[in-house]
Amino acid sequence: MTSSVPASSVLGPLPSALPASILPGQPLTALAPMQDVTDLAFMGVISHYGAPDYFFTEFFRVHAQSKLEKHILRSIDENATGRPVFSQLIGEDLHHLARSAAELLHHPVAGVDLNMGCPAPKVYKKNVGGGLLRDPAKIDEILGVLRQTVPGLFTVKMRIGFETTDHFERILDLINKHGVDLLSLHGRTVKEMYRSEVHYDYIARAVERVKCPVLANGNITSAATAVRVLAQTKAAGVMIGRHAIRNPWIFRQCREAFAGQAVTPVTLAQVRDYIARLYTATDHAGLPERDHVNKMKKYLNFVGQSVDGTGAFLHDMRRTETEAQLFAVCDRHLLAEPEKIFADEPYPGVIARPNCETPSAGADGCSLETVTA
């Protein structure tokens, strides 16, 4: 049932050790995989402001009829960031997971990652993503097949449980059993989604129990938070998702904080530059202007959390329909006081709610439509 790939058919030598951090000796940083976000364009924009040590792709959906999605492959094959990209799979069929992993080995991946954390109901009801956390026996099978298939780095991203943490230690022992090379752990259960406090104590327990490095994931809002979470958990590094959308400078700031340096502040004028760069990067032939503006609103729902404490930017931005209207709002809110500091942390009570006008291409799971905090 496995599909191990002969070494001669793999594209180049597969890494056998985790790539070093950008600044040797520092904790690792990674951009979390986010559907409809962590594509080639977004990775390039993030890299411009300060790349993480590792990138992870959106998940490749794996089933009997699945093929590796071309737009996700672009983020691997055309990666110009200079940083390694891990490819993520989501599924539960052993044969087709092995088939997809084997196919990925023909691309310049840093490693293959298994999604065991997506909390979207449409995903976990199919017993994939976070749904797997209900079934340690199935996890045992999947990890075994993928470990046999992938001769290089094999990584896992998961949560601390489905509804409870009853299986937590057993699943950590399976991580050890199958020689997983890196564990990214979101410190909430699937049912907690993004609403609860993050249980960093469970990440600390994982660090003590597993043999591989652990990345702490969940509500890493700033460089200061990253330092605090690493001190609490003793993790090897942090994985950041939503807050890298809000603040693409966050990985550079983390490196400053890890080195004991003052974190370089960001101005509203720099945020205006980020929005313009992101708009250009996400444009493509045939994309209607209204759809492009609505796509930008997904990102700006997060950016707006640090623009002003009243939510005025978010209020005005959400009501735009054209490029001209969108950038008029940006200019009004970001360039009136261009040297004003963009807040390191989200303002309390300013919520990045999903935008009802956003196209639903990723609504089958783990897209920004499901993330509200």
C-alpha positions as CSV (number, residue, x, y, z in Angstrom):
1,M,0.0,0.0,0.0
2,T,3.0,2.3,0.4
3,S,4.6,4.1,-2.5
4,S,8.2,4.6,-1.5
5,V,10.2,6.4,-4.2
6,P,13.6,5.2,-5.4
7,A,16.3,7.7,-4.5
8,S,17.2,8.1,-8.2
9,S,13.7,9.5,-9.0
10,V,13.7,12.2,-6.4
11,L,14.6,15.7,-7.4
12,G,18.0,16.4,-5.9
13,P,19.2,15.3,-2.4
14,L,16.5,15.4,0.2
15,P,17.4,17.2,3.4
16,S,18.0,14.8,6.3
17,A,18.4,17.6,8.9
18,L,16.2,20.6,9.6
19,P,17.5,23.7,7.8
20,A,19.3,26.2,10.0
21,S,17.7,29.4,11.1
22,I,18.5,32.6,9.2
23,L,20.6,33.7,12.2
24,P,22.4,30.6,13.4
25,G,21.6,29.6,17.0
26,Q,18.4,31.5,17.2
27,P,15.0,29.9,17.8
28,L,13.2,28.9,14.6
29,T,10.3,30.9,13.0
30,A,7.8,29.6,10.5
31,L,4.9,31.0,8.6
32,A,1.8,28.8,9.3
33,P,0.0,27.2,6.4
34,M,-3.2,29.1,5.7
35,Q,-5.6,28.2,2.9
36,D,-6.0,30.9,0.3
37,V,-3.2,32.9,1.9
38,T,0.2,31.2,2.0
39,D,0.6,31.1,-1.8
40,L,3.5,32.2,-4.0
41,A,2.5,35.8,-4.0
42,F,2.1,36.1,-0.2
43,M,5.3,34.2,0.5
44,G,7.1,36.7,-1.8
45,V,5.6,39.7,0.0
46,I,6.4,38.3,3.5
47,S,10.0,37.7,2.3
48,H,10.3,41.3,1.3
49,Y,9.7,42.5,4.8
50,G,11.6,39.7,6.5
51,A,11.2,36.0,5.7
52,P,10.6,33.3,8.4
53,D,13.1,30.5,8.6
54,Y,10.5,28.1,7.1
55,F,7.4,28.4,4.9
56,F,4.6,25.8,4.8
57,T,2.2,25.5,1.9
58,E,-1.5,25.5,1.8
59,F,-2.7,21.9,2.2
60,F,-2.9,19.6,-0.8
61,R,-6.2,17.8,-0.6
62,V,-5.7,14.0,-0.9
63,H,-8.3,11.5,-2.0
64,A,-8.8,8.9,-4.7
65,Q,-9.3,11.5,-7.5
66,S,-6.9,14.1,-6.2
67,K,-4.0,15.6,-8.1
68,L,-1.4,18.0,-6.7
69,E,-3.0,21.5,-7.1
70,K,-1.0,23.5,-9.6
71,H,-1.3,26.8,-7.8
72,I,0.1,25.3,-4.6
73,L,3.0,23.6,-6.5
74,R,3.9,27.1,-7.8
75,S,4.7,28.1,-4.2
76,I,7.3,25.3,-4.2
77,D,8.6,25.3,-7.8
78,E,8.9,29.0,-8.1
79,N,9.9,29.9,-4.6
80,A,12.4,32.8,-4.8
81,T,12.5,33.6,-1.1
82,G,15.7,31.8,-0.4
83,R,14.0,29.9,2.5
84,P,12.8,26.3,2.5
85,V,9.2,25.3,1.8
86,F,7.5,22.4,3.4
87,S,4.5,20.9,1.5
88,Q,1.4,20.0,3.5
89,L,-1.0,17.2,2.9
90,I,-4.5,16.6,4.3
91,G,-6.3,13.3,4.0
92,E,-6.8,9.9,5.5
93,D,-6.5,7.4,2.6
94,L,-3.2,5.6,3.1
95,H,-2.5,4.7,-0.5
96,H,-3.3,8.1,-1.8
97,L,-1.4,9.9,0.9
98,A,1.6,7.8,0.0
99,R,1.0,8.5,-3.7
100,S,0.8,12.3,-3.1
101,A,3.9,12.4,-0.9
102,A,5.8,10.4,-3.5
103,E,4.8,12.9,-6.2
104,L,5.9,15.8,-4.0
105,L,9.4,14.4,-3.8
106,H,9.8,15.3,-7.5
107,H,9.6,18.9,-6.5
108,P,12.1,21.0,-4.4
109,V,10.3,20.5,-1.1
110,A,12.2,20.9,2.2
111,G,9.9,18.1,3.6
112,V,6.4,16.7,3.7
113,D,4.0,17.9,6.4
114,L,0.8,16.2,7.6
115,N,-2.2,18.3,8.6
116,M,-3.8,17.0,11.8
117,G,-5.1,20.3,13.1
118,C,-7.5,22.0,10.7
119,P,-10.6,22.8,12.9
120,A,-13.1,23.6,10.1
121,P,-16.2,21.4,10.5
122,K,-16.3,20.6,6.8
123,V,-12.9,19.2,7.2
124,Y,-13.0,17.3,10.5
125,K,-16.4,15.7,9.6
126,K,-14.5,13.9,6.8
127,N,-12.1,12.5,9.4
128,V,-9.2,14.5,8.1
129,G,-7.2,17.4,9.5
130,G,-8.2,17.9,13.1
131,G,-10.7,15.0,12.8
132,L,-7.8,12.5,12.9
133,L,-7.1,13.4,16.5
134,R,-10.2,11.3,17.5
135,D,-8.5,8.1,16.1
136,P,-5.0,7.4,17.3
137,A,-5.0,4.0,15.6
138,K,-5.6,5.7,12.2
139,I,-2.9,8.2,13.0
140,D,-0.5,5.3,13.7
141,E,-1.2,3.9,10.3
142,I,-0.9,7.2,8.5
143,L,2.4,8.2,10.2
144,G,3.8,4.8,9.4
145,V,3.0,5.0,5.7
146,L,4.2,8.5,5.3
147,R,7.4,7.9,7.2
148,Q,8.1,4.9,5.0
149,T,7.4,7.0,1.9
150,V,9.4,10.1,2.7
151,P,13.2,9.5,3.0
152,G,13.8,13.1,4.0
153,L,12.1,15.4,6.4
154,F,8.6,14.4,7.6
155,T,6.8,16.9,9.8
156,V,3.4,17.1,11.5
157,K,1.1,20.0,12.4
158,M,-1.5,19.3,15.0
159,R,-3.7,20.5,17.8
160,I,-3.7,19.2,21.4
161,G,-6.9,17.2,20.9
162,F,-10.3,17.1,19.2
163,E,-12.8,17.9,22.0
164,T,-10.7,16.7,24.9
165,T,-7.0,16.0,25.4
166,D,-7.5,12.4,26.3
167,H,-5.3,11.1,23.4
168,F,-2.6,13.8,23.7
169,E,0.2,11.7,25.2
170,R,-0.6,8.7,23.0
171,I,-0.4,10.8,19.9
172,L,2.9,12.3,21.1
173,D,4.2,8.8,21.5
174,L,3.3,8.0,17.9
175,I,5.2,11.1,16.8
176,N,8.2,9.5,18.5
177,K,7.5,6.0,17.2
178,H,7.5,7.1,13.6
179,G,10.5,9.4,13.7
180,V,8.7,12.7,12.9
181,D,11.3,15.4,12.4
182,L,9.4,18.5,13.5
183,L,6.1,19.0,15.3
184,S,4.2,22.2,15.0
185,L,1.7,22.3,17.9
186,H,-1.3,24.6,18.1
187,G,-2.2,24.8,21.8
188,R,-6.0,24.5,21.4
189,T,-8.3,21.6,20.7
190,V,-10.2,21.4,17.5
191,K,-13.5,22.4,19.1
192,E,-11.9,25.4,20.7
193,M,-11.2,26.7,17.2
194,Y,-9.5,30.2,17.7
195,R,-11.8,31.3,20.6
196,S,-10.1,30.1,23.8
197,E,-6.9,31.0,25.5
198,V,-4.0,29.0,24.1
199,H,-2.9,26.1,26.4
200,Y,0.9,26.7,26.3
201,D,1.3,24.3,29.1
202,Y,0.4,21.5,26.7
203,I,3.0,22.7,24.3
204,A,5.5,22.6,27.2
205,R,4.5,19.0,27.9
206,A,5.0,18.1,24.2
207,V,8.5,19.6,24.3
208,E,9.4,17.3,27.2
209,R,7.8,14.2,25.7
210,V,8.8,14.2,22.0
211,K,12.2,13.6,20.6
212,C,11.9,16.1,17.7
213,P,11.9,19.9,17.9
214,V,8.5,21.6,18.6
215,L,7.2,24.8,17.1
216,A,4.8,26.6,19.4
217,N,1.7,27.8,17.5
218,G,-1.4,29.8,18.5
219,N,-1.9,33.5,19.1
220,I,1.8,34.5,18.7
221,T,0.8,38.1,18.3
222,S,4.2,39.9,18.5
223,A,7.9,39.4,19.0
224,A,7.5,40.0,22.7
225,T,4.8,37.3,22.8
226,A,7.2,34.9,20.9
227,V,9.9,35.5,23.5
228,R,7.5,34.9,26.4
229,V,6.0,31.8,24.8
230,L,9.4,30.3,24.1
231,A,10.4,31.0,27.8
232,Q,7.3,29.3,29.0
233,T,7.3,26.2,26.7
234,K,11.0,25.7,25.9
235,A,10.0,25.1,22.3
236,A,12.5,25.2,19.5
237,G,10.7,28.1,17.8
238,V,7.3,29.6,16.9
239,M,4.9,29.2,14.0
240,I,2.9,32.3,13.2
241,G,-0.2,32.6,11.0
242,R,-2.8,35.3,11.3
243,H,-0.5,37.8,12.9
244,A,2.0,37.6,10.1
245,I,-0.9,38.7,7.8
246,R,-1.4,41.7,10.1
247,N,2.2,42.4,10.6
248,P,4.6,41.0,7.9
249,W,7.6,42.5,9.8
250,I,7.0,40.1,12.7
251,F,9.6,37.5,11.7
252,R,12.3,40.2,11.4
253,Q,11.1,41.6,14.7
254,C,11.3,38.2,16.3
255,R,15.0,37.9,15.2
256,E,15.7,41.3,16.8
257,A,13.9,40.3,20.1
258,F,15.7,36.9,20.2
259,A,19.0,38.7,19.9
260,G,18.1,40.9,22.8
261,Q,17.8,44.0,20.6
262,A,15.1,46.7,20.5
263,V,12.3,45.8,18.1
264,T,12.2,48.2,15.1
265,P,8.8,49.9,15.1
266,V,6.6,50.0,12.0
267,T,4.9,53.2,10.8
268,L,1.5,53.6,9.2
269,A,3.2,54.8,6.0
270,Q,5.1,51.4,5.9
271,V,1.7,49.6,6.3
272,R,0.4,51.6,3.3
273,D,3.4,50.3,1.3
274,Y,2.7,46.8,2.4
275,I,-0.9,47.0,1.2
276,A,0.1,48.4,-2.2
277,R,2.7,45.6,-2.6
278,L,0.3,42.9,-1.6
279,Y,-2.3,44.3,-4.0
280,T,0.1,44.2,-6.9
281,A,1.4,40.7,-5.9
282,T,-2.1,39.2,-5.7
283,D,-3.3,40.6,-9.1
284,H,-3.4,38.4,-12.1
285,A,-4.9,38.5,-15.6
286,G,-8.6,37.9,-15.6
287,L,-9.2,38.7,-12.0
288,P,-12.2,41.1,-11.8
289,E,-11.5,44.3,-9.8
290,R,-14.3,43.7,-7.4
291,D,-13.0,40.1,-6.7
292,H,-9.5,41.5,-6.2
293,V,-10.7,44.1,-3.7
294,N,-12.7,41.5,-1.8
295,K,-9.6,39.3,-1.7
296,M,-7.7,42.2,-0.2
297,K,-10.3,42.6,2.5
298,K,-9.4,39.2,3.8
299,Y,-5.9,40.4,4.5
300,L,-6.9,43.9,5.7
301,N,-9.4,42.4,8.2
302,F,-6.2,41.5,10.1
303,V,-4.1,44.6,9.2
304,G,-6.8,46.8,10.6
305,Q,-6.5,45.4,14.1
306,S,-3.3,47.5,14.6
307,V,-4.2,50.7,12.7
308,D,-6.5,52.3,15.2
309,G,-8.3,51.4,18.5
310,T,-11.7,52.4,17.3
311,G,-11.9,50.1,14.3
312,A,-12.5,53.1,12.0
313,F,-10.2,51.8,9.3
314,L,-11.9,48.4,9.3
315,H,-15.3,50.0,9.1
316,D,-14.4,52.1,6.1
317,M,-12.3,49.4,4.4
318,R,-15.1,46.8,4.5
319,R,-17.4,49.1,2.6
320,T,-15.2,49.7,-0.4
321,E,-15.9,48.1,-3.8
322,T,-13.3,49.4,-6.1
323,E,-9.5,49.8,-6.1
324,A,-9.8,53.6,-6.0
325,Q,-12.1,53.4,-3.0
326,L,-9.9,50.9,-1.2
327,F,-6.8,53.0,-1.6
328,A,-8.6,56.2,-0.8
329,V,-9.5,54.7,2.6
330,C,-5.9,53.5,3.0
331,D,-4.6,57.0,2.3
332,R,-7.1,58.6,4.6
333,H,-6.3,56.4,7.6
334,L,-2.6,55.6,7.0
335,L,-1.1,58.7,5.4
336,A,-2.8,61.4,7.5
337,E,-0.2,60.7,10.2
338,P,2.3,58.6,8.2
339,E,4.9,58.4,11.1
340,K,2.4,57.2,13.6
341,I,3.4,53.8,15.0
342,F,1.5,50.7,13.9
343,A,0.6,48.8,17.1
344,D,2.7,45.7,17.8
345,E,-0.4,44.0,19.3
346,P,-4.0,44.1,18.0
347,Y,-6.0,46.8,19.7
348,P,-8.4,45.2,22.3
349,G,-11.9,44.7,20.9
350,V,-10.9,45.3,17.3
351,I,-12.0,42.0,15.7
352,A,-10.8,40.6,12.4
353,R,-14.2,39.2,11.4
354,P,-14.6,37.4,8.1
355,N,-16.0,39.5,5.2
356,C,-19.2,38.2,3.8
357,E,-18.3,39.4,0.3
358,T,-15.2,37.2,0.2
359,P,-15.3,34.6,-2.5
360,S,-15.8,31.1,-1.0
361,A,-13.1,29.2,-2.9
362,G,-11.5,28.1,0.3
363,A,-14.6,27.8,2.4
364,D,-14.3,24.0,2.6
365,G,-11.9,24.5,5.5
366,C,-9.2,26.3,7.3
367,S,-9.5,29.5,5.2
368,L,-9.7,32.9,6.7
369,E,-13.5,32.8,6.5
370,T,-13.3,30.5,9.6
371,V,-10.8,32.6,11.6
372,T,-12.3,35.5,13.6
373,A,-9.7,36.2,16.3
